[in-house]
Amino acid sequence: MSETSTAVPGPTATQPGPAAEAAALDAADPLRAKRAEFVLDDTVYLDGNSLGALPAAVPGRLADVVRQEWGTGRIRSWMEAGWWEAPERVGDRLAPLIGAPPGSVVVSDSTSVNVFKAVVAAVRLAQQDSADRREILVDATTFPTDGYLAESAARMTGCTLRAVPAGRMPAEAGPGTAALLVNHVDYRTGELADLAGTTAAAHRVGARVVWDLCHSAGALPVDVEDHGVDLAVGCTYKYLNGGPGSPAFLHVRPDLADRFDSPLPGWTSHADPFAMSFSYAPGEGIARGRVGTPDILSLLALEEALTVWEGVDVHAVREKSLALTDFFLRCLDAHVPAGLLRVVTPREHHRRGSQVSLACDDAGSVMERLIARGVVGDHRRPDVLRFGFAPLYTSFAETERAARVLAEVLAEGRG
């Protein structure tokens, strides 16, 4: 998977340099007008895979919610301003970005809470069909929280937990497997897992799959409906630009919704929440994915943030993502002497998300110096530099500048 960058010849009369190529690519970019819908500055911001940039319309909307809906409407806004229906309404706005049908996504709680709900529910669904299913497979390189929660879900459901590389999941799932928890994009390397193939393989042996879409929602087509994905979760503060700590989403395949048995039954998912009944009766459809009172301020900030996606084709986003990351790799080849970096992210398009991860010596110090020079990515210990490319607002000129500044920082360290 790892590759070593190599130097290439400089520009010729027929081969423009990276800066000129960047200008041409920006001029031809069909998404270039979207950049104006974000609050940006002179920083090259390549950390949208951790926290997306602020959509320009959000501050005004949030101020109105605080001044009018909360300040004047107060408790009446739960009904008059549509606060109560917001988790499903925002879910319907988000659904097309992951290829989900209306009524199959709810936005509430954190990613961690939704992972727990989804994994336990997936096991219960599988065990409804066969009580002998007692194994959960978890992505061996998963984001740590997913692993912690999968372990807790295994204890709750009487299952064993086994860590398996994402690429091995189709072969490892068997008749005793209840559920698989898989990251669509590896958070460290940026490697893209085979969602369609893994889901189909799991279904052939009767298992259910939970996909973590944190690093793919808003960056590439997911098409959960077309691929029959059972359950999916994801955060909204990365490529969806919902803001720090914005609520996460949960997708349940519509034909499974009435069998979705949440381990966290809350009052807002009750069939009659205001009856305040002592006994729990689950609501219908995706409302079962709710737990407690919605986080209205962050939820409505996300709702406004999602308006930047109006009229955007996710396939065009994917095309630009691949073009940006391809161009970044070419710029590294042009600017960085051989041997100073290893490209960790696969170069093949079908195996790449929307980030480029690089390995180098003293990576933490390298990232600190990059940030000091106005190029923001992030560092994962011990030696990985991560650069996330958000196609709605990242330009090719910024991409070229990031590679050039990285080359300068590495050269200084060498000296």
Buried (B, 14 or more C-beta within 10 A) or exposed (E): EEEEBEEEEEBEEEEEEBBEBBBEBBEEBEBBEBBEBBEBEEBBBBBBBBBBBBBEBBEEBBEBBEEEBBEEBEEEBBEEBEBBBBBBBBBBBBBBBBBBBEBBBBBBBBBBBBBBBBBBBBBBBBBEEEEEBBBBBBBBBBBEBBBBBBBBBBEBBEBEBBBBEBBEBBEBBEEBBBBBBBBBBBBBBBBBBBBEEBBBBBBEEBBBBBBBBBBBBBBBBBBBBEBBBBBBBBBBBBBBBBBEEBBBBBBBBBEBBEBBBBBBBBBBBBEEBEEEEEEEEBBEBBBBBBBEEBBBBBBBBBBBBBEBBEEBEBEEBBBBBBBBBBBBBBBBBBBBEEEBBBBBBBEEEEBBBBBBBBBBEEBBEBBEBBBEBBBBBBBBEEBBBBBBBBBBBBBBBBBBBBBBBBBBBBEEBEE
